[in-house]
Amino acid sequence: MSAPTEPVSRQRSGKVILLSAGPGDLELLTLKAVKRLAEADVLLLDELVDAGICAFAPRARVIRVGKRGHRPSTRQEAILRLMRRCAHLGLCVVRVKGGEALLFGRAGEEIAHLAGYGIAFEIVNGVSSGFAAAASLGLSLTHRDHCQGVSFVTAYSRDGSEPDWAALAATGTTLVIYMGMNRIESLAAALNRHLPAATPAAIVEWASTARERRALTRLDRLAETATSEGFASPSVILVGDAIGEAFPRRISDPSILSRRFQ
């Protein structure tokens, strides 16, 4: 849908709200998010966001700006232009992002663009799919018996390169890996070179939604599990000793476990 073109009163200034919609379960929306949605004149809606969120923005014009890795998507430049044009018309624009806007959501580019044009903006935080995946598995990402922190990482950077898996493995933190299914074999192989083969691992697809699937495995079987069970994007990959807390308590050795939970 094209951007609004009708005349708008200049008595108010436009603004853009970068709103985190969470991993999919609309009950995970914050009260602030619901209030800001009610104020919206325009919703720029991400691909992975539950369309039911539009019910919280009854007077807003909805413009879908889907972005999916390795699939036809709205170009980021087009989204920036839409935000700018609508804000200059004096509209309240709510840019609805899946998960947490400040975590791998290109918020940095959008903040810089809005600031460069002097457009007022607000950030509304939400629940990342990494946290939703951990909650679904019933575990703490920072269980103090196993680690002293958690590392959130994307499987590839803007130029297509992979992160320094050796450095990440050396941190001893729980690894929460986003956008990794298209590189599951290479990332698993890289981590296997630096972590024990029996390191607990998990995959959670469509965390918090009715489509959710989960698998518990070990690092040296991670790629095999993902392939054999047909996991695809959007999935979160979790690796580290803390993930072992999700394994059935009767199994003392996680190396023998490779099972799917639905």
Secondary structure, 3 states (H helix, E strand, C coil): CCCCCCCCCCCCCCEEEEEECECCCHHHCCHHHHHHHHHCCEEEECCCCCHHHHHHCCCCEEEECCCCCCCCCCCHHHHHHHHHHHHHCCCEEEEEECECCCCCCCHHHHHHHHHHCCCEEEEECCCCHHHHHHHHHCCCCCCCCCCCCEEEEECCCCCCCCCCHHHHHHCCCEEEEECCHHHHHHHHHHHHCCCCCCCEEEEEECCCCCCCEEEEEEHHHHHHHHHHCCCCCCEEEEECHHHHHHCCCCCCCHHHCCEEEC
